[in-house]
Amino acid sequence: MKVSNIPNTNIIYLIENYEALLFDAYGVLLNEFGVLPGAINLIDKLNNTNKPYFILTNDASRSVPTSSNFYKSFGLEIPEEKIITAGSLIYPYFQENNLKGSKCRVIGTDDCFLYVADAGGIVSDDDFDVLIIGASPDNYTFSSIEDLVNNLFRMLDVKEKVSVVLLNPDLLYPKSTDYYGIGAGSILLWLESFVEVRYPGQSKLQITRLGKPFKEIYQEAFRRTKTMNMVMVGDQLQTDIVGANNFGIDSVLVHSGLTKNDTLTGQNIYPSYTLSSIND
């Protein structure tokens, strides 16, 4: 498909033609410096008309209540029941995999620790069976990475494998229109490289990735909406668009975040539609 063949769309069309709308948060509704144009009016319109919508966010650094309050601080009146975070997926994952009571080392914010505790994990920095990578903390330093790597090596020296659960697969996220933060997914990339050097060819990490583009977060949206006539509006090809396409729902790439229109050229990933911003 040529980039020129991807149709442009607008918010009115999406509201009128889909039973439920799914939105990424960062790069679509807001960034680190504030709410993006049109976002407050859009959320108010959806709330006032009772249009089904959900926020599907890979941000695992905030709990659902914290996320709702955070959005409201920007004027986005998004209730808790409309928010599906990657972090919230850890509870069903622990239940399905009998991980309640497992010793877990957690990388992330205070809310990441709460997610793990609520799922039944026991936080333990020194001896652990499961490594939970929830977020890249603002105060995470090179020394922090060294400590984590050496702690992981000590575990792998005495265990056949260590389970790793990555809540947020994002490698990058937009802090503003031209400045990017390093996501939690990048921490796992580093760890995989270090482990391969230390234990070549041994496949010592048993990795589970939650959040977009993986199916669990879309399955939760389907469970709540009870329809496949949903559309995902996001700013990242590798997470929002790939995830929606693989799940079998339509996707909209909005150019207000990470992926700009000119970066579509040469890609083999295509959205159903493009959108300059949700203000269109």
N, C-alpha and C positions, 0 to 999 in steps of 0.2 A: 504494500500500500504506500502511495505517495503521501507526504505530509499535507500537500495541497488538497488531497481528497478527504481529509478528516473534517467533518462539518463543525462549524462553530455553533454554539448554543447559547441560551440565556436562562436565567433563573426561572422566569415565568414559564418557559417551555417545560423545564424539569418538573416544576410543581404540578403542572397540568397533565403531564404524561406518565408520571410514576406514582405508584401508591405510597412509596416511602423514599425519603432522601437520607443518604448517609454522608456526613461531612468529616473530613480531617479537620483538626483544629489549627495547628501551627502552619502558617503559610496559606491558609484558606480564610480563617476567621480572624486571626490575630498573629502577631509575632511578639518578640521580646519587648518591643517598644510601644505596643498598643494594639488597639482593635483596628482591623483593616476596613477601608471604606465599604459601606453597604452591609456590614455584618450585623450591626444592631437592628437595622430595619428588617433584615431578612429573618432573624430569629424572632423578632416581635410579630412579624407577619405569620410565620409558621405557628407560633403559640396561639395567636388570636383566631386563626382559622382551624386549629386542631389538626393541622397537617402532620402526619406521622414523620418524624425525623429522629436521627440519632447521631451523636458525635462518636466516631470510631477513631480513637487516638492511641498511638503507640507510646505516648507519654506515660510511663509507669512511675514517674517520680512523685506523683500526687495521687492520693486516694480519690475515690469518686466524690465524697463530700468536699474534700479540699479542692478538687477540680471545679465543682459547681460554684463554690465560693470565689475561686480564682476568676472564672469567666464572668461572674456577676460583678466583680470589681472593675471590669472593663465595660459594664453596661450590657453584657450578654446574659439575658435571663434564661439560662439553661438549667432546668431542674435535674436532680441526681438521676432520676429514672430515664433520662434521655442520654446518659453518658455511658459508654462502654470503653473502658481503658484496657490496655494490654495487661496491666498489673492485676486487674480483677479476674483474669483468666486463670490465675495460679490456683485459686480455690478449687474449681472443678478438676484441674489437672492433678492436684495432689490427691483428691478423692479417687479419681479414676486409676491412679497409679500406686495407690496404697502407700503414700509418702508421709502420711500423718505421723508425727513423732521423729521424723528424720532430722539429723543434725545438718544445719544449713549455714554456709557462709554467705552473707548478703552484701552485694555491692550496690549502693544506692543511697537514697534519702531516708529520712525517718519513716515516711509513708511506705517505702519499699519494705522496711522491716515489719511494718504493720500488716501489709499484705501477706507476708510469709507467716507471721504469727497467727493471723486469722485462718490461714489454710492448715494450721496444725504443725508447722515447722518449728524446730527448736534452734534458735540462733546460736552458733558456735563458730568463733573465728579460727581456733587452732586445730580442732579435729572435726571434720565434716564429711558427709556423704554426698551432699548436693551443693553445688555452687549456683547461687541465684544472682544473675546480673540484671539489675532492674533499671539503673540509670547511671549516667556519668556525673558524679557529684561535682559541684563547682570547685570544691577544694581538693579534688583528686589530683595528686602530683605524680611525677615520675617515681618518687620514692614509694608512693602508694602502690604503683604498678609492680615495682620490684618486690615489695612485701607480699603482694598477692601471688606473684609468679613463684616465689620461693616457698610460700605456704602450700601452693598447689603441687609443686614438685615433691614436697614432703609427703603429701597425701598419696601421690601417684607412685612413690617409691615403695609403699606398703599395700596399696590397693591395685587391683587389676584395672579398674576403671573408676572414674569420678563422673557423676551425672552433672551436667551443666544445663540450667534453664535460663534462656535469654528471653526476658520479658519484652524488651524493646529492640527489634532488629535494625532500627535506623542507624545508618553509618553517619549521616549528617542530618542536621535540621536547620531551617532558616531562622537566625536570630533577628535579622532585618532583611531589607531587600537585597543587600549586597554583602552580608556577613553571615557566616555559618558556624554552628557549634558542632562539636564532635559527639556523636551519639553512642549509646551503650553498645550497639552492634560492633563498633570499632574496637572496644575492649576485647570482645570475643575473638575478633580477627587476630589481634596481637597474641592472645593466649594460644590460639591454635598454632600460630607460627612458632612460638617459643616451645610448645610441647613437642612439635614435630622435630625441632632441632635437638631437644633433650632426649626424646624417645622415638627415634626415626622409625616410621612404618608400623607403629604399634597400636594406633587407634585407641588411645587411652581416655579420650573424652567421649562420653555419651551425651550428645547435644540435642536438646529440644528447643525449638524456637517458637514462641508465641507472638501474638500481634500480627499486623500486616507485614508481608503478603500471605501469611499462613491462614489456613481455613478456619481455625477456631473462632476468631473474632467475627468473621462473616457468618458463621453458624449461629453465634449468639445473636447477631442482628436478625437473622432469619427466624430464630426461635421467638423473638419479641414481635416481629412484624407479621410473621406467618404469610409472607409473600416473597416470591422471587422477582417481582416487579419493583426492584429497588435500583437506585443508581448511586454510585460512589463518586463523590466530588473530592479530589485530592490534588496535591501539588507534586507528588513524587511518583515517577514512573515505576521504580523498582519495588515499591511497597503498595501504595494506593491502587495504582492501575493494574499491575500484575496480579495482585490479590483479587480484585474484582473480576478481572477477565478470567482467571482460573476458577473462580467460584461460579461463574456463569451469569453474572449480572453486568449491566452496562456501567461504563466509567466515563468520568469527565476530568480532563487534566486542566487545572486552573493555573495560569501563569503568574500568580502573585507570590509564589514561594520558590521552591528549589529548582524545579524544571522549567526552563524558559522555552519559548516556541522554537528558537533556533537549535536547541539541543535535540529535538526530535529527529532531525536529519541523520540518517545512518543507523537508526535504532530499528530493532525488530519487535518492539513493543509499541502498540498503538492503542490509544483510548478510543472510546466510541465517539466522543466529542471533545472539543477544546473550548476553553472559556478564558477570556482575558482576566476577569476578576468576578467575584460574586456581586459586584456593583453593577454588572451588565444586565 
